[in-house]
Amino acid sequence: MHQIQAWFSVVALRASTLPLRAAAVRAGIGVGLLPCFLGDADPLLERLTPPVTELGAEYWVIVHRDACRAPHVRAVIDWIRRVFDERRHELAGVEAAP
């Protein structure tokens, strides 16, 4: 973490959204902390550190008990699970995006 703190000792821009932060880093404004799946997929960007585990997150799908068995709701839940399963290494920063 000490190396990251040294890079962020001078703030060139504070971005309130992820797309703005990614665009600023891509434009060369400076170094920025981006999700691995976003930075790894961009050929103009280079990863400087391993994934920052403290920034990991768990994601939950919250569905009302009465709706969770409805076919259209179930289809969305299954799709979300499938996408996260298929891309788990990419999302964790273990494997670079193609």
PAKOL-315226 format. One record per residue: residue in one letter; residue number from 1; y, x negated, z of N, C-alpha, C in turn. Coordinates in pm, 1 decimal. Atoms other than C-alpha are relative to their C-alpha. Example, Ala and Ser with C-alpha at 12.3 -4.5 7.8 and 13.67 -1.06 7.14 Angstrom:
! PAKOL-315226
r/k/nyy/nxx/nzz/cayy/caxx/cazz/cyy/cxx/czz
A/1/-119.0/-89.0/0.0/-450.0/-1230.0/780.0/120.0/-90.0/0.0
S/2/-119.0/82.0/-6.0/-106.0/-1367.0/714.0/109.0/77.0/73.0
! end
This chain:
! PAKOL-315226
r/k/nyy/nxx/nzz/cayy/caxx/cazz/cyy/cxx/czz
M/1/-119.7/-81.1/0.0/0.0/0.0/0.0/127.3/-86.3/0.0
H/2/-117.5/86.3/-6.6/235.8/-292.7/61.8/54.3/-31.8/-139.0
Q/3/-41.4/30.1/137.0/240.9/-377.8/-310.1/73.8/119.0/-61.2
I/4/-66.3/-120.0/51.0/332.7/-17.9/-397.1/138.2/13.5/61.6
Q/5/-130.0/-9.8/-65.3/613.5/-20.5/-141.3/100.0/-96.9/-61.2
A/6/-89.5/97.6/62.5/758.0/-334.3/-302.8/51.2/51.6/-134.0
W/7/-42.2/-54.1/128.3/765.8/-163.3/-642.8/101.3/112.0/15.8
F/8/-86.6/-114.8/-19.8/943.2/139.1/-497.9/119.4/-30.2/89.5
S/9/-110.7/34.6/-88.1/1205.8/-53.7/-301.8/134.7/39.1/-60.3
V/10/-122.3/-43.9/67.3/1472.3/37.6/-560.6/-32.5/127.7/-75.5
V/11/25.8/-129.0/63.9/1485.9/400.2/-669.2/96.3/17.4/-117.0
A/12/-81.6/-19.1/119.5/1607.0/449.5/-1027.2/20.2/147.7/-30.4
L/13/-4.0/-143.1/30.7/1534.2/821.9/-1046.7/-88.7/74.0/98.0
R/14/84.0/-89.1/-79.3/1407.6/1098.0/-822.5/-26.9/122.1/-86.6
A/15/38.2/-110.5/87.9/1215.5/1353.3/-1026.9/-67.8/108.3/82.3
S/16/53.6/-109.9/-78.9/1136.8/1694.0/-884.1/-124.7/63.0/-61.1
T/17/119.4/-56.1/63.4/858.6/1774.4/-1131.0/-85.4/-112.6/-57.4
L/18/92.4/99.3/55.7/552.9/1588.8/-1253.4/29.6/-30.8/-146.4
P/19/-32.5/33.3/140.3/640.0/1624.1/-1625.1/125.1/-87.2/-13.1
L/20/-122.0/81.4/4.3/986.5/1479.8/-1560.2/-29.7/-142.8/44.5
R/21/36.8/133.8/-48.7/842.0/1189.0/-1360.9/-79.5/-75.1/-106.9
A/22/81.1/63.7/104.1/584.4/1117.5/-1634.3/87.7/-41.4/-118.4
A/23/-88.8/32.3/112.0/852.7/1129.5/-1904.7/89.2/-119.5/33.2
A/24/-86.0/111.5/-40.6/1074.5/890.8/-1708.0/-77.2/-131.9/-2.9
V/25/81.3/121.6/1.7/793.6/637.6/-1660.8/-31.8/-38.5/-144.3
R/26/31.7/24.3/141.6/694.7/672.9/-2027.3/121.1/-58.1/-73.3
A/27/-122.6/47.7/64.4/1058.6/609.7/-2127.2/42.1/-138.0/49.4
G/28/-30.4/133.8/-47.8/1060.9/286.7/-1928.4/104.4/-7.0/108.9
I/29/-100.9/0.1/-105.9/1296.3/390.5/-1649.3/-46.6/-81.5/120.3
G/30/52.5/78.5/-111.6/1066.2/225.4/-1398.2/-145.9/30.4/24.7
V/31/137.3/-23.5/-42.6/736.8/237.8/-1215.0/-2.7/132.8/73.9
G/32/10.5/-127.8/-69.3/617.0/574.6/-1091.1/-142.8/29.6/37.5
L/33/131.7/-41.3/-46.1/327.2/726.9/-907.7/-39.3/128.2/-73.7
L/34/47.2/-113.8/78.9/134.4/958.4/-1141.3/-147.2/24.6/29.8
P/35/143.9/-24.7/-12.8/-203.1/1130.0/-1117.0/-75.4/-83.0/-104.1
C/36/78.9/84.8/90.9/-474.0/911.9/-1273.6/-30.6/70.8/-131.5
F/37/36.6/-70.9/122.6/-576.3/1183.1/-1520.0/115.6/4.5/-98.5
L/38/-116.5/-4.6/88.1/-222.1/1188.8/-1657.1/33.1/-139.1/-54.0
G/39/-34.5/135.2/42.9/-148.2/817.4/-1666.2/-106.5/-64.8/-86.2
D/40/109.3/60.7/76.2/-490.3/711.8/-1792.2/-8.2/55.5/-142.3
A/41/7.6/-63.7/132.0/-464.1/954.6/-2084.7/113.7/-42.5/-92.5
D/42/-116.3/39.1/79.0/-134.7/805.4/-2202.0/-10.2/-147.4/-39.4
P/43/16.9/139.3/41.3/-177.2/488.4/-2412.0/123.7/-87.2/24.0
L/44/-120.9/78.7/-26.3/181.3/382.6/-2336.6/11.0/-44.9/145.3
L/45/-8.2/31.4/-143.0/115.2/361.9/-1962.8/-115.7/-89.1/42.0
E/46/101.4/90.0/-53.9/-75.8/103.1/-1765.4/-14.8/23.9/149.4
R/47/26.8/-20.3/-142.3/-241.1/161.2/-1428.6/23.0/-132.3/72.0
L/48/-30.3/121.5/-74.6/-112.1/-89.8/-1171.9/-81.4/-14.4/127.8
T/49/77.7/2.5/-124.4/-326.0/3.2/-871.5/-124.0/86.5/-17.1
P/50/110.2/-96.7/-1.7/-656.0/169.5/-797.6/55.0/135.6/45.8
P/51/-47.4/-130.7/-47.0/-632.5/542.5/-716.7/43.8/-6.9/146.6
V/52/-51.4/-5.5/-137.2/-431.8/611.4/-401.0/-72.6/114.7/69.5
T/53/86.2/-102.8/-60.3/-688.7/794.5/-190.2/76.6/95.3/91.6
E/54/-79.5/-86.3/-89.1/-424.7/927.7/49.6/64.2/116.5/-74.5
L/55/-62.1/-106.2/78.9/-290.3/1140.2/-235.3/-102.4/96.7/-59.6
G/56/103.6/-90.7/48.3/-623.6/1307.4/-311.7/19.9/139.8/56.9
A/57/-16.4/-138.8/-44.2/-647.0/1682.1/-275.1/-128.0/78.8/-24.4
E/58/106.8/-96.4/24.1/-897.3/1960.9/-247.7/64.5/123.1/-61.7
Y/59/-51.6/-120.8/64.6/-852.7/2267.0/-463.9/-92.9/116.0/31.0
W/60/74.6/-120.3/-34.3/-961.8/2613.6/-368.6/39.3/111.9/-94.8
V/61/-28.1/-122.7/74.1/-990.6/2931.3/-570.3/-16.4/113.0/100.3
I/62/0.7/-109.5/-97.0/-900.8/3223.0/-347.4/-6.5/132.0/-76.3
V/63/21.0/-127.6/67.8/-1029.0/3561.2/-459.5/-34.0/105.3/104.2
H/64/31.6/-109.6/-90.3/-1037.3/3891.9/-280.6/-149.0/32.4/-9.1
R/65/143.7/-28.3/-8.5/-1388.4/3978.9/-168.7/-45.0/107.3/-98.9
D/66/37.8/-110.2/89.3/-1390.7/4298.8/-374.7/7.5/-39.2/-148.2
A/67/-18.9/36.9/140.5/-1287.6/4118.9/-694.4/-90.2/-114.2/-46.3
C/68/70.6/122.9/38.9/-1508.3/3809.8/-687.6/-122.9/24.5/-87.1
R/69/116.1/-27.6/84.3/-1801.4/3982.2/-860.0/37.3/69.6/-131.8
A/70/-43.7/-61.5/126.4/-1594.0/4143.5/-1135.9/-22.5/-101.4/-112.1
P/71/35.1/94.6/107.4/-1707.9/3990.5/-1466.7/116.0/-87.7/-47.1
H/72/-111.9/80.5/49.0/-1361.8/3879.4/-1580.1/46.8/-101.2/105.1
V/73/-37.4/92.8/-106.7/-1282.6/3721.3/-1242.2/-106.7/-108.1/12.9
R/74/111.3/95.0/-8.5/-1626.2/3558.3/-1223.2/6.0/-101.2/-115.6
A/75/-9.0/88.3/116.2/-1574.4/3416.4/-1574.9/106.7/-107.8/22.2
V/76/-106.8/97.3/-26.2/-1248.3/3249.0/-1469.0/-44.5/-99.7/106.6
I/77/49.0/89.0/-106.0/-1402.8/3108.8/-1150.5/-101.4/-99.0/-56.5
D/78/102.1/87.0/59.0/-1700.0/2972.5/-1344.3/61.8/-102.9/-94.1
W/79/-67.5/92.0/91.6/-1470.3/2818.5/-1606.9/72.4/-110.4/77.6
I/80/-71.2/99.2/-81.7/-1255.3/2646.3/-1342.6/-99.2/-98.7/59.4
R/81/102.5/87.7/-58.5/-1565.7/2509.8/-1169.8/-56.0/-95.8/-105.8
R/82/56.4/81.3/107.6/-1703.9/2384.9/-1501.8/98.4/-111.0/-41.1
V/83/-100.8/99.5/39.2/-1378.1/2209.0/-1597.9/10.3/-110.0/105.8
F/84/-11.0/99.5/-106.1/-1350.7/2038.4/-1258.9/-126.7/-84.7/9.0
D/85/125.2/76.9/-1.8/-1718.7/1936.8/-1267.7/-5.3/-98.3/-116.1
E/86/5.6/84.9/118.9/-1695.0/1799.7/-1622.5/99.3/-115.3/5.9
R/87/-106.6/100.6/-1.8/-1378.3/1603.2/-1545.6/19.5/-63.1/137.5
R/88/-18.5/48.0/-137.2/-1438.9/1505.2/-1182.6/32.3/-148.4/6.0
H/89/-27.7/143.8/-3.4/-1442.1/1129.4/-1256.3/140.1/-30.0/-52.5
E/90/-135.2/17.0/56.1/-1129.2/1152.3/-1468.9/105.6/43.3/101.0
L/91/-96.1/-49.7/-97.5/-950.2/1358.6/-1204.4/9.4/-91.6/122.3
A/92/1.6/91.6/-114.8/-1052.4/1112.6/-931.1/51.2/-138.5/-36.0
G/93/-48.1/129.9/42.9/-933.0/818.3/-1138.7/-109.5/-105.0/-6.1
V/94/113.4/92.0/6.2/-1280.2/665.5/-1148.3/-26.4/-44.2/-141.9
E/95/30.1/25.0/141.0/-1310.4/682.8/-1524.0/121.2/38.0/-82.8
A/96/-117.5/-27.5/83.7/-1029.9/660.7/-1776.0/-27.9/113.5/-96.8
A/97/11.3/-109.0/97.0/-965.1/958.7/-1997.8/-24.5/-57.2/-138.5
P/98/27.0/49.6/136.6/-1090.7/926.4/-2359.7/127.5/-7.1/-82.3
! end
